Amino acid sequence: MMRRLHSLRRLSGNALLLAVCAGLPAAYAAEQNGKGSNNGAKAASAQNGAKAPSAQKNAAPAPQGEQFVDGIAAVVDKDVITLRELRDASQRIAGELKSRGIQVPDDQTLQHQVLQRLIMERVQRHEADRMGIRVEDAQVDQAIQTIAGRNKISVDQLRQELEKSGTTWDAYRKSLRDEIRTDRLRQRAVDSTIVISDAEVDAFLKDQRRNPAFGAEPAPQPQPQARPEPAPEQAAAPAGPMLYALAQILVRVPEGSSPEQLAALRKKAEGLLAQAKRGDDFASLAAAASDGPEALQGGVMGVRPLDGWPDLFVKAVGGLQKGQVSSLIQSGNGFHIIKVMDRGSAQPAPSRTARAPAPAPAPQPAARPQQAQQGPVEVVQTRARHILIKTSTVMSDDLARQRLEQVRQRLVSGGAKFEDMARQYSQDATAPQGGELGWLNPGETVPPFEAAMNALQPGEISQPVQSPFGWHLIQVEERRQHDASDDVARMKARQVLFERRAQPAFEDWLDQLRAQAYVDNRLEKQQKIQQNNR
């Protein structure tokens, strides 16, 4: 898992950054016409907290019929989604859509979209519980502090802005907790499966040399949405990569669809494309008809450099201007319609990206100068080992920490060697190598891990350190000065290539997870019965 510690640089601190954007106050989102939403399921779930009493008339009515006297809208595995929960969520989302100027779908369509979201949230939560992924209050507090800092306001001011927009503080905290959990779920389940080969990096760098503007470094996903800040086209003295804010309408094609079903879905997608091309409101179309996880956010997927989007999207929107809509794009998931919500340059990204590449065969530095080509890049590298114990339903945080404390006592007393203990106890892929991580660059691991490592002198052993992967013991072996210029360019390339694949891979994994779950959609059954009786 550790060169999955390269993934660790995307863990706690970066998960919080993702939560920051996903949970931006609706007031700021409204001012930006919806450009500040995060991508994928993050954007969809983060706004769940907004309440809108004025939207009562859009609330989902309680289904009638004997089958629904128990008040159950759906059953997901052994969990129940009640009609009241569905109605409350529909009211909140109707209010959010109204506040952003997006037409609220009819009651039945809104019910369908909201229930699909609630089902997917349950499926993800169950899988996170199975993996032992838990989000503590302290992590939510840190996310809130980060949000306030990026918006240059205090936590109290942030709370006031939220309450003005109709979002309760408890609902906001819950949405951040869900975002952090989702990000950690992606890291645990998907990121380690994505491998970027050296040949792919070489090809990317070759393309970048031919077209330097296209190969600009990836900006953190949350950075463009940390409002209030000028939109990309308004940024003063633009010096960063070309950013694209994209929205999509997805007509999903279920696996195993017949040719007739495929033709019908293509026809539906072509109809939506015609509406979008003639100028119908894209966000309203997405809210009513898209099968994408961001449908109820008006289809907004987020802001990234062009080369940070999946290849299919890059080819479709590379020549489009702000406000233009792509042709129909077919992928393994279905038919996509992409709109360029905004595009423009931005200021250079901070020194640590929000998304780091998956592990690679060779050590991957993470120092990030703005222009690696201009002279050497000197960094202080640390060579370290670690022991990892993962948390799960049978290995709680307390038990994992206690076990590492016992191991540390043996190490400090001289009764055992670190590498031997790593081979015996570590649950990381580095265990056979005695926990050896090789040379690590600044920013290559998540803040808690890096802070603990940097506080150690060579030969010292840390106290147990928590990360989203579990609990670690760290031993620093030595440090050195290193020219990382060439490594930096390769790391940037890996980050871009990784980001192109990570979100699509996560969405595919979620689809598989959803297909494997037991889902009894009673609301949908009732609606079909009512239609047949007409």
Secondary structure, DSSP 4 states (H G I P E B T S, - for coil): --STHHHHTTSHHHHHHHHHHHT--HHHHHHTTTTT--SHHHHHHHGGGB--GGGGGGSPPPPPSGGGTT-EEEEETTEEEEHHHHHHHHHHHHHHHHHTTPPPPPHHHHHHHHHHHHHHHHHHHHHHHHTT----HHHHHHHHHHHHHHTTS-HHHHHHHHHHTTB-HHHHHHHHHHHHHHHHHHHHHTGGG----HHHHHHHHHHHHH-TTTTPPPPPTTGGGSSSS--GGG-SS--SPEEEEEEEEEEE--TT--HHHHHHHHHHHHHHHHHHHTT--HHHHHHHH--STTGGGTTEEEEEEGGGS-HHHHHHHTTPPTT-B---EE-SSEEEEEEEEEEEE-PPP-SS-SS-PPP-SS-------S-TTSS--EEEEEEEEEEEE---SSS-HHHHHHHHHHHHHHHHTTSS-HHHHHHHH--STTGGGTTEEEEE-TTSS-HHHHHHHHTPPTT-BPPPEEETTEEEEEEEEEEEEEE-HHHHHHHHHHHHHHHHHHHHHHHHHHHHHHHHS-EEEHHHHHHHHHHHH-
